[in-house]
């Protein structure tokens, strides 16, 4: 067997791995990238029409977004994924196609004026329609025969409705081995969906490492932390703008906001308005309210049995049209605005940032991972200004993060997940993490589990028979001054995020016993004295 690492290698997005085994070529995920490249991307080593099957871990665009491009280039095989992922892909991939076509129209207007060649989108809505006909919905825990000597099964990864870790069992030259692709592993005890399930046995494991260099820390009380942010922002007369992935994170936030409003926790603003400003998020919310009961956790199922809708409430407003989206910022009353994209790189969130970032009474609240090179990461790292629609916008709003609400497992969770994998564990490959994180987590795995581990580069090829890399991939970094600065400030960005978390903890202790508050203040002052320069 040969593994080709073609995406999310020493970076977080663009997941794509090609397996050559038993005479077949199987692609696991084919996602789009977000943010700037650190290393040159490797091309697919075969024509799209020569791929025999695609396996999809979940619907997020950084895992699914380029599958219609494969179809446009000639792929005609079956796409295996879970039922919920197939349902979400029907809206997410079509939305992506519309973005592709809109961008092409915008670029071509400029190109025509400048005498430049026409820009062709990666794919169209017609390509997506053909893609959807190739989807084969699968259930968790069942074995499906891809080919005579290859079977696949799906295990709940707890990251998104329908997300899965994928196990491939291959018999080649009389020898049977298994490969386990973690996909994106979820955090625990999150709203709506179940925790990651115990993984099956495997000989080779490809594991993500988004938070491979840190732990989420003690789990905060999400409702209390979010209530505090809403209270102080609404009391200032501002909006809480939440850049939010349209599928998954938006629905989780609605679950929490419903609790806060139903319990009247925000004093003086009992019927605050929550806008979901994203056609895709609106459609996804309808899917979450559907009948995919096999994917929910026990708490959500209990609410449904009581006749309650877990993500709908009195103050919820849904925005689909552009006119309604624009009207949100004309209304000066305090409100919550949930809008995509989650990393602020595209979509309506950029308009909301333009209207709210410069207002000191407002808050921009991040509730998910922000990849290096994105606007979201720049804001978390303390940027004074950001460029939106060609205009420099001053950052005067409060920039906050809701600690621990990440949809990804942290270092210890991933190590425990790996420990639970039975079998020989001949080699563990680390991907889907920032440049230095992948290598560091591979070393952590070696030390903690005593198992061979490595972090392949984009374009790397590993031969399981020879137990070695036939090609080590692209190790030469792209020279980009702007991105280099962001990489250099990554650790400082973590420090800023830690500082904001400390402020959040301080807010949560308001009203505590004077003795405890005095002790806390002394500890903070001692820390400041140690590092003050």
N, C-alpha and C positions, 0 to 999 in steps of 0.2 A: 504493500500500500504506500501511496505517496500523498502527502498533505502539502497543498500550495496555500500559503498565507497571503491573501490578496487585499485585505482591508482590515481596519481596526488593529493594525500591528504597530505598536508604539504610539498609538493614538486611540481616542475614545470612540469615534464614529466611523461609519462606512464598513460595517462588518461584512466579511466575505471570505469564505474558505472553500477550496476545491479539494475533493477527495477523489483520487484515482484508485479503484479497487475492483478486483474480480472482473476486470475488463470494462468497467463502467466509470463514468465521470459524474460525480454528484456534487452539487453546489449547496453549501450550507449558508444561507442568508446572502443577500446581495443588496447592501444598503448604501445610502447617500452619505457623504461627508458633510460635517458642519465645522466651520472655522478653518483656519489656515493649515496647510500641510507643513510637516516638519521634514518628511522624507518623500522622495519621488514615489508616486504610485506605480504599482506593477500592473501591466495589462493582463487580462484573462489569457492564459496560454493556449486556449483552444477557441474555435469559433463557437458562437452561442448555440448554433444548431447541433454541435457535437456534444453538448451537455445532455445527459440522459434523464436527470431529475433534479429538482430543487427542493430543499427542505428549509422551512421558514420557522424560526424560533418565536417571533412575535411580530406585531403589526407596526411597531415604530419605524419611521421612515429611514432611520440610520441602519435598519436591518432589512427592510423590504423595498426601499425606494427606487432601486434600479432594476427590479425584476421586470417591469414593463419594457425597459430598454433591451433586456435580453430577448423578450418576445419580439420586439421590433426588429432585432438583429437575426431572428430565425429560430429561437428556442420554441419547441413544440411539445416538450415533455410534460409530466405531471408535477404540480407544486403541492407538496404534502405539508399540512399544517393543522392546527386545531380548529374546531368549529368556530370558536369565538374570534380567533385571529382572522379566519376567512371572512367573517362578518365585518370586522373592523377594516380589513383591507379594502373592502368594496367602497368604503367612503374615503379612506386615507389615500389610496393610490389615485383615485379620481381627482381628489383635491390637489395632489401633487402634479398631476397632468395639467390641470388648469393653471397652476403656478408656472409650470414649464412653458406653456403656450403664452401666458401673459408676459413673462419675461422675454420670450422670443419676439413678441410684438414690440415691446418697449425697446429692446436692443436694436431691432431692425429699423425702427424709426430713426434712431441715432446713426446707425450704420449707413442708411440711405443718404442722410445729410452729409456724412463724412466720406462717402464713396468707399465704404468698407464692405467686405463680403457678407452675405446673408448669414445670420445665426440660426442654426437649426436646433429645436428643442430636443432633449434626450428622448422624449416620447410624447405621444398625444393621447387624447381620451379614447380614441379607437384602439390604440395599443393596450390601454388598460382594460377595455372591454374584452379583448382577446385573452388577456392575462387572467381575468376572472373566470373564464371558462375552463382554465387549466387547474384551478384550485380543487384539491381533494380534502375535505374536512375529515379530521381524525379525532379520536377520543384519547384521553389520558389512559395509560396503563395497558394498552393493547399493542400487539405486534402486527405490523403490516409488512407484507412482502413487496419490496420494491422490484427485485429481480430474483432469479433462481437462488443466488447465494448471498443476498443482501436483504436484511430486514431492518425496520425502523420502529421505534416506540417513543412516546412523548410523556414527560413527567412535568407536573406543575412547577414552574420556576418562581411563582409568587411575585412577579414583577409588574404584570399588566394582565388585564382580563384575557385569558387564553394563552399567556406566555408559557413557554416550555423549554426544558432542557431536552436535548435530542440524543438518543442512543442508537448508533448504527452497529449492527452485528454482521460481520463479513466473513465468509468462508472462502479462502484463497489458497490454492496449492495444498488442499487437504487440511489446512489450519484455520481455526475459527478464532477471531479476535473481535473485540468491541471497542468502539470509540464513543466518548461522551462529550457532547458540546453543551456547555452550561447555559448558553444564551446569556441574557441579563438576569442575574439572581436578585430576587427581591429582598427588601428589608422585612423585618418581622412585625407582626401585630399592626398592620396597616388597615385603613378602612376598606371595606367592600370585599377584598380578595383574600384568599388563603395564604398562609406562609408557604415558602418553598417546601416541596415534599422531599423525602429522603431519596437520594439518587440511587440508581441501580449500579451494579458492578461494572467495571470497565478496565481495559488494558491501557488505553490512552485517553487523556482528558484535555480538552481545550477549555480553559476557564477565563472568565472576564476578570478585570482588576480595576474597575472604575474607582473604587475606594480601597485599593490594595495597600495604601500607605497610611491608613488612619482608621479609627473607630468612631462611631457616631456619638460615643459618650453615653452618659445616663439619659435614658429616654425622657424627654420633657413631656409635660402634660400639654398636648397639642392645643386643646381647647382653651386652656388658660393662657398659653403663650400667644395664640392668635387673638384672643379677646383683648389682651393688653395692647397689642398693636392697633387693633381697630379702635379701641377706646381713645388712645392718645391722638390718633390721626383724626378721627371724627371730631374730637373736642377742639382740635386746631382748625377745623373746617375744611380738611383736605380729603383727598381720595386715597384709597389703598389700591395701588395698581399691582397686579400679580401676573408676571409673565408665566404662562402656564402651558404645558403641553396639552394640546386639545383632547387627546385620548389618554385617559388614565389619571393624570394629576388633576385636571380640571374636575373630574367627577369626585376624586378624593377630597378636594377642597370644598366642594359643594356639600359633601357629607358632614364635614366639620362646621361649615357655616350654618347649615341647617340646625345642628345642635345648639350653636351659640344663639341663634335668633329664637328658636323655640323655647329656650330656657331663659330668655331675656337677660343675657349676661352683659350686654353692652348698655350701660346706664345712660339714659337720656337720648338714646337712639334705638328704640325698640324695634322699629320696622325698617331698619336700614336696607337699602337696595343693593342687590348683587347682580351685576351685568355679566353674562357670558357672551362675549363679543367675538364670535368665531363660528361661521357656518358649520365647519367641521366639528367643533366641540358640541354644537347643538345636536348634530346628527349622532355623534358618539354618545351623548347623554341619553338619547332615545334608545340606543342599543343597550346601554347599561340598564335601562328601565325595562328591557325586554324579558325574554323567557330563558336566558342562558343560566339557569339556576345552578347547574353543576359547577360553576366557576366561582360562586360566592362563598364568603366565610359564614360561620354559624350565626354571628350577630346580625348580619345583613339578612339572612334567611329568616331569622326570628322577626325582624321588622316587617318583612314582606308578608309573613304569615299573619301578622296583626293588622294587615291592611294599610300599613304606612309606606310611603315612598321615600327611600333613604336619601335621595338627592334633589327633592323638590320641596319648596317652602314658600311662604307668603311673599317675601321680598325678591324672589328670583325673577329676573327679566332676561329674555333671550334675544340676541341681536343677530340677524342674518343679513339684512340689506345694508348697503353702504350708507344710505341716508340715516338709518337708525344708529349706525356706528358713529357717524359724525355728531349726531345729536347728543350722544353720551357726554361729550366734553363741553357742550354748550350749557348743560345743566350744572350749576355750581354747587348743588347740595352734595354733602359727603356721601360717598358710595364706595363699593368694591367693584373693581373692573378686572375680570379674568379674561385674558386674551392671549392668543398664540402669535409667534412661536415662543417656546419655553426659554430659548437662549437669546431672544430678541433679534434674531438675524433676518426675519422676514415676517410678513403678515401684519395684522392690524395693531399688534402691540407696539410697533414702532411709532404709529400715530399717537397712541396714548402716552408713550414716553415723551414725545415731542411736546405734548400739551401739559404734562405733569411734572417732568423732571426738574424744571426750573422753579417750581413752586415749593417753598420751604415747608408749607403746611401739609404737603402730601408725603406719602410713603410708597416706595417701590419695594415690594416684598418678594424675595426669591425663595422658591420652595422646591428647587431641584438642581441637579448638577449643571454647572456652566463650563462648557469646554473652552480650553485655551484658544484665544483669538476671537472669541465672540463678544458682542456688545455686553451681554450679561456678565461675562467674566471681568470685563473692564470696569463695570460699575461696582462689582463686588470687591475688586482690587483697589478701589478708591479713586477712580478717574474723576478729574475736575470737570471735564467736558467730554461729550461724545458727539460724533457726527451722525445726523439723521437727515436723510433727503438732501444732502449737500450742505446742511447748515450745522454749525457748531452749537450744541445745546449745553448750557451751564447746568451742572448737577448741584441743585440746592435742596432737593427732596431728601428725606431720610432714606437711606438704603439699609434694608433689614433682611435677615435670613431667618427662616424657621428651622432651627437646628433639629437634626434627626429625622426630618420627614422625607429624606431621600428615598427614592424608589429602588435604590441599589443596596445590596448587602455590603457591610463593611469588612475590614480585613479579617476579624475574628470569625464573623459569620461565614465568610468564604472558606477559611481554613477548616472550620467545623464541617462544612458541607463536603469538602474534599476528604476529610477524615472518615466521613460516613460512606464513601465510595469503597465498596469491597473489590477484591481482585488484586492483580499484581501491581497495577499502576506503573507501567513500564516507563512512561514519560508524561509529564504534565506541561502543556504549552500555555503560556500566559499572553492574553491579548486584551483588547478593549480597555486600555488604560493609557494614561499620559506617558510620555517618553520614558522618564526616569522611574515612574511607578511600576511599569511592567517588569523591568529588570529587578527592581527591589523586591517585588512580590515573588518573583521566581526564586530569589535567594531565600526569602522567608519560607517558601514551601520546602526547599531543600533542607533547611535547618529544622523546621517544625515536623515534617513528615518523613524525612530521610528518603525522598523520592527524587529521581532526576527531573529537573525542571529547567525550562528556558523561555525566553521572550523573543520569539521570531520577529524579524523585520519584514517589511512589505516586500513581497516577491520571494521570500524564503521557501525552499522545498525540502521537506523531511521525508526520508525513506525509512519506513518502519523495519524493513528486512535488514538493511545495513545499519540501522540504528544511528543514523547520522544525517546531517544536512547536506544535500547535494548542492544546494545554492543557499548562501546565507542572506540573500536579499540586499536591499538598498540601505547601506549604513551611513551614507554621506548625507549630512543634513543640508537642507535647502538654506541658502543664505538670504535671509529676509530680516532687515533691521527691525522693522516694526514687530515682527513676531518674536524675534530674538529677545527684545525687551520684555515681552510678555512672559516668555519662558523664564527669563532671569528674575522676574518679579513674582513668580509663582509662589515661592515660599513666603515672601512678604505678604502676598495675598491671603495665604493661610493665616498669617498673624492677624491681619485685619479682620478676617472672618471670626477668629477666636475672640478678638476684642468686641465685636458686635454681639457674639454669643454671651460674653460676660455682661454686657449692658442688658441683654434680655434677661439674664439670671437676676441681675440687680432689680429690674422692674418687677419680676415675679415675687421678690422678697419684700415688696412694699407692704407696710403694715405689720411686719414681723416684730418679734420681741426686741426691745432696745438693746438688751445684752447681746443677742445674736447678731444684730445689725452692726453693733460697735466692733465685735470680733471680726466680722466680714470686712468692714472698712479698714481695720488694721492690717488684714491680710493683703488687701488690694494695695494699700499704701506701701507696704513692705515690698511687694512685687515691683511697684513703680520706682521705689528708691533704688532697687537693685539694677534696673535697666535704664534709668534716666540718664541722658547724656547732655 
